[in-house]
């Protein structure tokens, strides 16, 4: 089982280049960063509520974002620029998007950014992708995306980027993404592209993993029986489609139940680094990794 770390990449925390150098020096395999361009000051859904109890279109009172969520969510640096900087000061550390909000980024530009980062890092990019959750629907809307159609949109943007990464003359004609033949270089160093891990834990997430991913990237599960069943379902469905084994990555807030995750078939655990105590947690992750 591989061990990675997740940093909120806050401008109030440890310098990300120090995190990258220390993680690599300690033998940690990878580092992942989040992707929030901004957080609207007023939102209809609280960070804690998420998608669980609130349906799209339901009217609610606005809440102040600073009252219900950690500061790190609106103090983080740009994801891809920071990963590029981390690549420049390391040589073996894998660099992960955890996750990249594809529904908030132009697919032609994002395809170039990802390919450039993969090429300049010598093929070290791990591409986690997602469509955002219910609590940040105002953030999604500010990018011109309707939250109600975000799942169809991410599928089209991933398909369009695949065309750009694998063809000298790429084109795509869908419901949301449309462009006639284009030239776009560079192409990713990893072929046909970096591994794609689909984030999320909703009822249809496995469909998206199988549609455009190489693996699944959920969060922590209290019910390991349920989690193990979902992993088994994913692997069985992949085999039935003639696909290879899907890689499983899990984001964890703490270093416990690792034996359970390993038994469930998890390939990589990514441990959250609380802002302000990054060095301490980095050492704990490295020491734990040595025992697995």
N, C-alpha and C positions, 0 to 999 in steps of 0.2 A: 504494500500500500504506500502510495506517495503522500508526502506532506507538503502543503502549501500554506501561505498566510494571506489574509485579506486585510488591507489597510483602507480606512475611509478617506485617506489622502487629504486630510484637512490641513488648511494653511495654519492652523493652530497647533498642529502636532509635529512629530519628528520629521525632519527633512526626508522626503521619499528616496533620495539617492543614498542616504545613510541606511535606510531600511533595506534597500536593494543590496548594498554592499555587505551589510551584516548578515542578511538572510543567506546570501550565496556563500559567505565565509563560514557559516555554521552548517552548511550542507542541506539547507532547506531547498526543496525542488522548485518552488514556484511562488510568485506573488500575484495577487489579483487586486484590481481597483474597481470602484463603482463608477456609475455614469449618471450624474444629475447636472444638467446645464444650469438649473436654477430651481428654486422652490417658491411658488407663489405665496405671498404673504397671507392671503385669505383663501381657504379651501373649504369645500362642502363636506369632505370626508376626513376624519381624523386619521393620523398615522396609525394609531392602535386599531381602529376599526377595519381599515382596508376594505377588501371586497366581501367580507363575511356577511354583513348584515345590511348592506346598502346596495341597491340596484341602480344601474345607470338611469338617469332621468328622474330619480326620486328627489324631491325638494327637501333641502336641509338648511339649517342655519350655517353661516360661514363660521369657521374656527380660525384662530390665529395660529399659523404654523409654528411660531417660536414657543408656543405653550404646550405642544403635544408631541414634539419630536426632538431627537438629538441635534445639536448644532452642526454636527459633522455633515448632515445631509445638504446643507446649503452653504457650507464652507469648503467643500472639496474642490481640488484643482481639476483641470481638464484631464480626462482619463487617458486619451491616446497620446497627448503631448508628454504626460508624465511617464507613461510606459516607454516612449521613445528615449526619454532622458535616462531612465533606468537601464535600458539596453546599452546605452553608451558607456556605462560605468561597470558593467558586468559581462561575463562571457558564457556562463552556463545556466544562469537562472532563467526559468521559463516565465513568460510574461502574459498574464491573463486579464481579460476583460470580464468583470464579475458583477453585473453583466453590462454589455453594450446595449443601450436602448435604441434599437434599429428603427423603431417607429418615430424617433425624434431626429433622425439624421437622413440627409439626402443620400440615396443609394449609390449614385455615380461617384460622388465625392468620397463616401465611406469606403467604397470598394478600392479606390486609389489609396486612401489612408491606411487601410488594413494591409494591402499588398506592399506598400512602402515600408511599414513597420515590420512586417514579416521578413522582407528582404534585408533590411538594414540590421535586424537582430539575428541574422543567420538562421532563420526558421525557428525562432523560439516562441512565437506567439501561440497562445491558447485562446480561442475566440468563444467566449460565453455571450449568448444573445438572449434578448427578451423583449416583451412588448409593454412592460410597465404594469403597475397594479392599480387598484381602485383608489388608493389614497392620493396618488399623484396625477389624477386625471386632468386637473387644471394645467399642470406642467405639460402634459401631452397636448392639450388643446392649444397652448401657446405656440406650439410648433406646427400648427395647421392640421393636426391629426384628430379625427373623431375617435374618442376612446371606444365607441361601440363597434368600430370596424378595424380596430388595431390588430386583431389576430389575422384577418385576411391580408392586411397591409404588410405585416412582417413576413408572411409567407411569400408574397410577391417580391418584396425587396430582397429577401434572401435568394430567391430564384434569379432575379435580375443580376445581383452581384455575382452569382455563380456563372452566369453567361459572360460577364465582363472578365472574370478571373481566368476563364478557360478558352476564350475565343479571341482571335486577332480582330475580327469584326463582330462585335456583339450587338444584339438588339433584343428588345423585350416589349411586348404589347399585352398589357393586362388591364384590369379594372382601375388600378391606382397608379401603376408604374408603366410608362409608355415612352419608348425612344427608338428611333430608327438606327441603323447600323452606326456604330462608333468605334474609334480606336481608343484604347486606354491601356497605358503601361505605367508602372511595372506590373508584372504578374507575381503572385505570391511565390516565395521560394519553396514552401511546402506544396506538394501537388496532391490533388488538384487545387487545394486551398488549405489553410490552417484547420485543425480539427474544430468543429463547431459543437458547443455544448449548450443545450436549450435550458434556460432557467425557468423556474416556476413549479407549482405543485397543484395546479387546478385539475379538474376532472378530464380535460382534453389535452393536457401537456404532453402525454406520451404520443398522441397523434402528431404533434409538431416535431417531437424528437425524431420520429420515423420519417417525417416528410422532408426535413432539411438539416437534421443533425447527425452527429456521430456519437452523441452521448447526452446524458441527462445531468442537470446541475440543480438539485433541490436544496432546501435548507434542512435544518435539524428536524428529526421526527421523534416524538415521544413513544409512539406506537410502532415498535420495530416489526411486529407481525404484519401490520398494514404496509409498512415500507418495504419489507422483504417481498411481499406479494406483488407490489407494483414493479419492483425490479425484475422479478421473475416474469411478470406479464410482458414487460418491455423486451426482455431477451427472447421470449418465445415468439412474440410478434415479429421481431427482427429476423429470427431464424426462418419463420414461415415466408417472409418476403425475400429470402435469399441474401439477407444482409449479414455483415459480420457482427461480432459482439459489440454491444453498445457500452461505452465507457461511462462509469458512474462517478460523479464528483459530488461531495456534500459539503456545504458550508456549516461550520460548527461555531458556537460561541465559547465552548470550553472543551477541554481534553478529557472527556469521559465517554464511556460506552464504545470505545474504539474497537474492542473485540467484537461487539455486536455488529458494527458497521462492516468490519472486515468479513465476518461470516455471511453478511447479506450480499457480499459481492461488490463492495465499494472499492474503487481503484485509487481515489485521491480524496483526502480530507483537507479542507481549507479552513484554517482556524482564524477567527476574527481577532484583530489586534486592537484593544481599546486605546483610543487616543490618549497619550500621556504615559502609557506603560508599555510602549512597543518593545523596547529592548528586553524587558523582563519576560514578556510572552514569547518573543523570538527564541530566547534561550530555552524556555520550557518546551516549545514545539520541537526544537532541535534535539533536546534530550529525549523526548518521547519517541521521535522518529527513529532514533538509534536502537530502540527496543523492539521495533517491528521489522 
